[in-house]
Structures are given as C-alpha cells and as structure tokens.
C-alpha cells in the first residue's frame, strides 16, 4: 500500500464517529498481536476468578495502592 493510500484511509477513518474509529483501531491493533493461545487465556480466566473469589470471601485482604506506593518509595530511598 502506498503512503498516499494509507493517508487517504487514515483521513477517511478520522471523519468517522468515535465509536467507529475505536472499532477500526481495535481491529488494526488486534492484527498486530500474536496469535491467542486459548489454553493460556483459559488459565488466566481461572486465576482471575480464583483471586476474585479469595477477595470476595475475605480469605485475602487487599492493600490499597497508596500504601504499596509509599512502601516502595520508602524502600527506594533506603537503597540509595
């Protein structure tokens, strides 16, 4: 594809509503990604479900991001 054709397609896409542009962008980006390994996808889904269940059941306690960030900064200052 020539640069002129690519530019024409880009300008045409930019005239579309946000939702259409988002669909175009997602479709283009998804073609850049490596093939999906469905076994890995399924394993991540199981892991996420299990972690959410642990949180919902109270088996684990979440630490707020602000606390983690502060701890990281304190530790970073000690290492300097």
C-alpha positions in Angstrom: 0.0 0.0 0.0 1.4 3.4 -0.9 1.7 6.2 1.6 -0.9 8.2 -0.3 -3.4 5.4 0.0 -2.6 4.9 3.7 -3.1 8.7 4.3 -6.4 8.6 2.4 -7.6 5.7 4.5 -6.5 7.5 7.7 -8.2 10.7 6.8 -11.4 8.8 5.9 -11.3 7.0 9.2 -10.8 10.2 11.1 -14.1 11.5 9.7 -16.0 8.7 11.4 -17.7 8.9 14.8 -15.6 8.0 17.9 -17.2 4.5 18.2 -16.4 3.6 14.6 -12.8 4.9 15.0 -12.5 2.8 18.1 -13.6 -0.3 16.3 -11.2 0.4 13.5 -8.3 0.9 15.9 -9.1 -2.3 17.9 -9.3 -4.3 14.7 -5.9 -2.9 13.4 -4.2 -3.4 16.8 -5.6 -6.9 17.2 -3.9 -7.9 13.9 -0.6 -6.8 15.4 -0.9 -9.1 18.4 0.5 -12.6 18.4 -2.0 -15.5 18.0 -4.1 -16.2 21.0 -3.2 -19.2 23.0 -6.6 -20.4 24.2 -5.1 -22.5 27.0 -3.2 -19.5 28.4 -6.4 -17.4 28.1 -8.3 -20.0 30.0 -5.6 -20.3 32.7 -5.7 -16.6 33.2 -9.5 -16.6 33.4 -9.3 -19.3 36.1 -6.6 -17.4 38.0 -8.6 -14.2 37.9 -11.8 -15.9 39.1 -9.9 -17.6 42.0 -8.3 -14.3 43.1 -11.7 -12.5 42.9 -13.3 -15.3 44.9 -10.5 -15.0 47.6 -11.1 -11.3 47.8 -14.9 -11.6 48.0 -14.8 -14.4 50.6 -12.4 -12.4 52.8 -9.7 -15.1 52.5 -7.2 -12.4 51.5 -7.0 -8.7 52.4 -6.2 -6.2 49.7 -3.7 -3.4 50.3 -4.5 0.0 48.9 -2.3 1.2 46.0 -1.3 4.3 48.0 0.2 2.1 50.8 2.1 0.0 48.3 3.4 3.1 46.6 4.5 4.7 49.8 6.3 1.4 50.9 8.1 1.3 47.5 9.2 4.9 47.8 10.5 4.3 51.4 12.4 1.2 50.3 13.8 3.0 47.2 15.2 5.8 49.5 16.9 3.2 51.7 18.6 1.7 48.8 20.1 5.0 47.5 
